[in-house]
Amino acid sequence: MFGFLNTAVLFAAAAALIPLIIHLFSRRRVKIVEFSSLKHLKAMQRRQVRRLKIRQLLLLLLRMLIILVVVLAFARPTTDKGAVGSHAAVSAVVLFDNSVSMDRSVADGNLFELAKKRAEQLLATFGQSDQVCLLPLTDGGEVLEARTLASVETAAEQLERLRIGAGPADLTGGLESARRLLDRSQNLNREIYVISDRQRSSLPDTEQADTSQAAVYLVDLPLEENDNLGILSVDFGGQLIQPGLDFDLQATVRNYGREESGDRIASLFLNGKRVAQTDFTVDGGAETKVRFTRSVSTTGFHSGYVELSDDKFAPDNRYYFTFRIPATFNLLIVGDDQSATFFNLALVPDQSLSRFWSVKQVAPDNLTGVNFSDYDVILLAGMPTLSERYIDRLQQFVRRGKSIFAVYGPGTDIDHFNTYWSEACAIAFDRAVNPNPSRAGFYTLGSLDMTHPVFSVFHFDESKPPEIKFYALPQVRPVGQSRTLMRFSGDRPALIERRLGAGRLLTFAGPLTPAYSDMVGQAFFVPFASRIAEYLASDLSSLDTRLFAGQQITRALPVQTPVNYPLDLIAPDSTEYSLPPEESDGLLVVKPSPTDQAGVYSVLRLGQEVDRFAINIAPAECDLSAADLDQFATALQAADVRELSPGADLAGLIASFRFGRELWQIFLWIAVALIIVEMLLSRGKPSEE
C-alpha cells in the first residue's frame, strides 16, 4: 500500500502547472518574411520547427515533473512493505519507571542504573528523523523540560538528569500522556517503550489504558525473587506524650518473601540518636509488631525513625515520624451541665497542680470572641443547644484534626441534637431520658473494647467492666459508620467514636450527674476522664505518621497573626524552598512542595520552626512482586506487547518489528536526475531563427 505521511504538502503539487502557464503566455508568433520561393528552404524550416516543438515539449514536461517530484518528496511517500527505501520515521514515547521500587540491588548491580543503561541502548536505535519523548513515571528531583516529542539528543539529556523519586509509578498517567503525544504525530511508526520493574501495585487501570494505536515494547530488566522486608507503619497508639513519661511506639514489619526471616535487628532513632534496639523474627508472607518504650524530656518538636538492618531494598528499611509536645494541653468546656464540673476536677483537681491541662469553661451564650483553634479538645457538657453558626465552626474544628467529646445530659434537646449533630456523631436519640429516675432498677456497663487506646491501659476483663450504675438512660441508636467502644447492659451503645475529616468525635450516651449515675463517685471516673482527654489530644502524634511521597499535602500552622510573606520549607537534604501561605477557615495553611524525598521536613517563619512533618514511601512500594508479561499486556490494553529481553540486540530486533518504507530520498534523487537531464537538453537548444 502506498501513501503519504505529510499529505498537507500535496496541495503544492499545483505548482507543477507553473511552467505550462509560463509557456502558454510566452508563445512566440511566427513572423512572416517575404523571400524568394525556394522549396528546399521551406522544407528545412518545417523540419526545424518540428524539432523545436518536440524539444520545448520535453523541457516543459521535465520542468513540470521536477516540481511534482520535489513536492511528492516533501509529502513523504511511504509503502507498508517492500525492500526499497529506508524505514518509515518513528514517533516513540519511552515510559521510564523511576519510582522508589527501582532503587534495589540485583545480581548485576543497582536496578535503576541498569535500567538507565538499557534506555541508553534503546535511544541509540533511533535516527535523526525520529521523534522521541522520555516520560518519567514519578517526579525524580530535577524538573525536566515540557513533555513533548523531540530529538533523540534531547531525550538522552533528560535521561542523564533523571533521578529516583520517592513516590509510586503513575503508569496510568504515563500511558495517557503517551497516547496524547502519539495522536498528534504524523509518523507511520508509533511506539511506546516501557522500562519498568512491572510492580503489581503500579499496574494501570485497564479501563483507562489505551495503547491500541501504538506498538508496545516491554524492555525487560533482570528482576529477582521478592524477599524484601519493609516497615508498613509506625503507631503511637493514640497516647498522650508528656515530657519525662514513657510512651510506646509500635512498628509494623512485613516479610514479602516466602521464607522466614530471623535474627533481624530493628533500631529506634530519636532526635538523631539511637535510643533502642531489638531483634525479631517474622514468617514468610506475614507481619509482626516491633515495640519500643522511650521518653523525651522536653516539650516542642521531636522526630525520629525506626530502621531495619540492611537488605536488597533499602528505602523501606526506614520509617520516619514526628510529634509535638505542647507546653500545655488546652481543654474548652462548653455547657452548664454538672458533668462539666466533674471533668474539670478530674483533670485539674488543684490549680497549683495544673501541669499539663489548661481548662476553661464557658456558657453556651458566651461563645462570642472564643477562638476554638486555641484548644486541643472541646467538651460539650450536656450537649448544649447552640446556634447553627457555632455548630458549623465546631464541626470544622473537628474536620481540621481536633477533637470533641460530647456528653449527654438530662437537659439535652434530642430534637436539636438529631437535626444538627446526629450525622456528625453517627448516633440518634429516639427518646430522652426519664426526668424522674427511679432507683428501683438500674443499668450497668455491659462491655468495653479493650483493644482501643482509651481502655488498653486498664486491666479489666473485657466481659467484666467496673460495676457502675445508671438509673435511667435515653433510647439511642447508631447511624452511619462509627465504632462503639463501650456498651450498657442490654447492648445499648454507651461510648461511640466517629471519625470526621481529620479529627474525632466521641459521644457518651448517658447522663453522668449523681441523680442518674454513680459513675463520678467511682475510682474509675478520674482515669477514664484523663484517658479520654489524652486520647483526643493525641492527634499531633498519630497524624504525622501517615504522609507519603506523591500525595498533595496541606498543613495547618499554629500561627495566629496574618503572614503576608513566604515561609521556608527545609527538605531532608537541607534544600530550602519558599512556601506561599494561604488562609482557610480562619487558619493559616501551606501546601508543601516538593515532597519527593522520604524524611523529615520543617516549616520556618522568620527562622523559627512552626511545623515539622515526616514523609515516607507508600507502603505499596514495599511489595516488589512483579506481574508477568500476560498480566502486563492485559493491563496495558495492548493487542500485542513485544518483550525486549536483557540480552537482545535492540537495534536489530526493533528494526524487524517496524513496518513501512519511506521513499522521499528516492524521489529527491529522481528530481536531481531530472534537473540534470533538463540542463543538458536546454544547453543543446537550437537557434530559433
Secondary structure, DSSP 8 states (H G I E B T S, - for coil): -EEES-GGGGGGGGGGGHHHHHHHHT------------HHHHHHHHHHHHHHHHHHHHHHHHHHHHHHHHHHHHT-EEESS-SSSEE--EEEEEEE--SGGG--EETTEEHHHHHHHHHHHHHTT--TT-EEEEEESS--SS-------B-HHHHHHHHHH----SS---HHHHHHHHHHHHHT---SEEEEEEES--BGGG---TTT---TTSEEEEE---------EEEEEEE-TT----TTS-EEEEEEEEE-SSS-EEEEEEEEEETTEEEEEEEEEE-TT-EEEEEEEE--SS-EEEEEEEEE---S--GGGEEEEEEEE-SSEEEEEE--SHHHHHHHHHH-SSGGG-SSEEEEEE-GGG-TT--GGG-SEEEEET-----HHHHHHHHHHHHTT-EEEEE--TT--HHHHHHHTHHHHTEEEEE---SS--TTS-B-EEEE-TTSTTTTTS--BTTB-----BS---EEEE-SS-EEEEEETTTEEEEEEEEETTEEEEEE-S--STTTBSGGGSTTHHHHHHHHHHHHTTHHHHGGG--BTTS---EEE---S---S-EEEE-TTS-EEEE--EEETTEEEE------SSEEEEEEETTEEEEEEEEB--GGGG---B--HHHHHHHHT-S-EEEE-TTS-HHHHHHHH---EE-HHHHHHHHHHHHHHHHHHHHT-----
